Amino acid sequence: MYESISVVDIFCGVGGLSHGLLNAGLPVRAGVDNDLHCCYAFEANNPGTAFVERNVDDPRLPELLEVIYGPTDMRVLVGCAPCQPFSSQTQKNMSSREDKRGDLLYRFADIVRALRPTLVSMENVARIIRQPVFRDFVANLTQMGYHVWAKAVDCRKYGVPQIRRRLVLMASQLGPLELDSSVYDRYKTVRDTIGHLEAIPAGGVSKSDPLHRTQRLSTLNMRRIRNSKPGGTWLDWDEELRLTCHKKKTGQTYTSVYTRMAWDIPSPTITTQFYSFGTGRFGHPEQNRALSLREGALLQTFPQDYSFVRPNTKAMDISMSRLGGQIGNAVPVELAKAIGRSMVEHLMEHGVLRS
Ligand SMILES: C[S@@+](CC[C@H](N)C(=O)[O-])C[C@H]1O[C@@H](n2cnc3c(N)ncnc32)[C@H](O)[C@@H]1O
């Protein structure tokens, strides 16, 4: 390990980004998030870290982070600000200026200005690249003297079995820094990732893994999934099963909801609602149910033993929507590992680290 480097992850959630950086050999010291429900998973799976329950908006946060970094460590600041203000759904409903969460990127820049970390990385939805708040973020870093690189990347090329494009920004005070462009020559598939898991019914849970649990389906949705073909659409269903909105002209384009994934290609983007049959192509390829929480986590490249709930948590205390949200919001661990590897190589090139 590299004792003289300290990484802090703001908006750390349950730790997808931190876990990937740790796997790449970067010592993550702390994660900051205002949702205490993320604390257990963040700390339990990421040894040596502390969860700091704080609002990133808190003006005293830089002072606290100054203590966490210590006076002599080389500072690395990473974070994935909430993506909802920039998601396509939110963009349809409101301008990003109306959603205060968009402002958190300005707070991110304020923290960089206060702490001057040597390396910075930020991850977000691809469409943020066109937003004024993002252009301002890049301009702020450039004006502070950072070499800034940003690109919307195809996560499949980094070992993530999902069709997912994400914006990765990397910035360094030492010189140009880019995400390593190493490409997987074969994309991982749904079968490679979840094909080995035990079969469970809709509304069921595995005896050996409390995360391998699925949402119940109504009688009507059970009939619909039985009529769904892997990789197909609701156009495969009998007429009487179709939703009223599907029958309208405007509903005809939404063919990738209420349907099954295909086994031998990557999955669609895992969203915060991947556990629900009606919100995307989130039906299991052959079992009559939506994805389980564990399947969503594996597709996000969390390791299978990543623990999201304390041992012996009662079933009634496991919230599908909360955990589904945390898993769907995470930076895929394999993408985070690629970010970490690129940082390590960069630090070696500049003589800060020795191999
Ligand atoms: C996109 S998720 C981050 C995912 C995380 N990096 C991972 O890889 O698992 C955004 C996180 O920001 C947190 N958050 C939202 N607003 C915040 C605020 N004002 N201060 C601190 N955390 C905030 C949310 O609770 C959520 O966990």
Ligand as a Chemical Component Dictionary entry (heavy atoms), coordinates in Angstrom:
data_LIG
# 
_chem_comp.id                   LIG 
_chem_comp.type                 NON-POLYMER 
_chem_comp.pdbx_formal_charge   0 
_chem_comp.three_letter_code    LIG 
# 
loop_
_chem_comp_atom.comp_id 
_chem_comp_atom.atom_id 
_chem_comp_atom.alt_atom_id 
_chem_comp_atom.type_symbol 
_chem_comp_atom.charge 
_chem_comp_atom.model_Cartn_x 
_chem_comp_atom.model_Cartn_y 
_chem_comp_atom.model_Cartn_z 
_chem_comp_atom.pdbx_ordinal 
LIG C1  C1  C 0  -24.652 8.778  -7.075 1  
LIG S1  S1  S 1  -24.685 8.391  -5.380 2  
LIG C2  C2  C 0  -23.016 8.031  -5.042 3  
LIG C3  C3  C 0  -22.636 6.607  -5.255 4  
LIG C4  C4  C 0  -21.312 6.204  -4.694 5  
LIG N1  N1  N 0  -20.221 7.016  -5.159 6  
LIG C5  C5  C 0  -21.006 4.734  -5.003 7  
LIG O1  O1  O 0  -20.184 4.482  -5.862 8  
LIG O2  O2  O -1 -21.609 3.853  -4.390 9  
LIG C6  C6  C 0  -24.857 9.960  -4.651 10 
LIG C7  C7  C 0  -24.800 9.976  -3.127 11 
LIG O3  O3  O 0  -24.819 11.344 -2.717 12 
LIG C8  C8  C 0  -25.482 11.423 -1.481 13 
LIG N2  N2  N 0  -25.886 12.821 -1.310 14 
LIG C9  C9  C 0  -26.863 13.497 -1.951 15 
LIG N3  N3  N 0  -26.887 14.786 -1.566 16 
LIG C10 C10 C 0  -25.885 14.928 -0.660 17 
LIG C11 C11 C 0  -25.400 16.013 0.104  18 
LIG N4  N4  N 0  -25.960 17.225 -0.003 19 
LIG N5  N5  N 0  -24.364 15.810 0.938  20 
LIG C12 C12 C 0  -23.805 14.583 1.062  21 
LIG N6  N6  N 0  -24.225 13.506 0.364  22 
LIG C13 C13 C 0  -25.241 13.679 -0.488 23 
LIG C14 C14 C 0  -26.620 10.419 -1.593 24 
LIG O4  O4  O 0  -27.037 9.999  -0.314 25 
LIG C15 C15 C 0  -25.980 9.304  -2.427 26 
LIG O5  O5  O 0  -25.484 8.286  -1.587 27 
# 
loop_
_chem_comp_bond.comp_id 
_chem_comp_bond.atom_id_1 
_chem_comp_bond.atom_id_2 
_chem_comp_bond.value_order 
_chem_comp_bond.pdbx_ordinal 
LIG C1  S1  SING 1  
LIG S1  C2  SING 2  
LIG S1  C6  SING 3  
LIG C2  C3  SING 4  
LIG C3  C4  SING 5  
LIG C4  N1  SING 6  
LIG C4  C5  SING 7  
LIG C5  O1  DOUB 8  
LIG C5  O2  SING 9  
LIG C6  C7  SING 10 
LIG C7  O3  SING 11 
LIG C7  C15 SING 12 
LIG O3  C8  SING 13 
LIG C8  N2  SING 14 
LIG C8  C14 SING 15 
LIG N2  C9  SING 16 
LIG N2  C13 SING 17 
LIG C9  N3  DOUB 18 
LIG N3  C10 SING 19 
LIG C10 C11 SING 20 
LIG C10 C13 DOUB 21 
LIG C11 N4  SING 22 
LIG C11 N5  DOUB 23 
LIG N5  C12 SING 24 
LIG C12 N6  DOUB 25 
LIG N6  C13 SING 26 
LIG C14 O4  SING 27 
LIG C14 C15 SING 28 
LIG C15 O5  SING 29 
# 
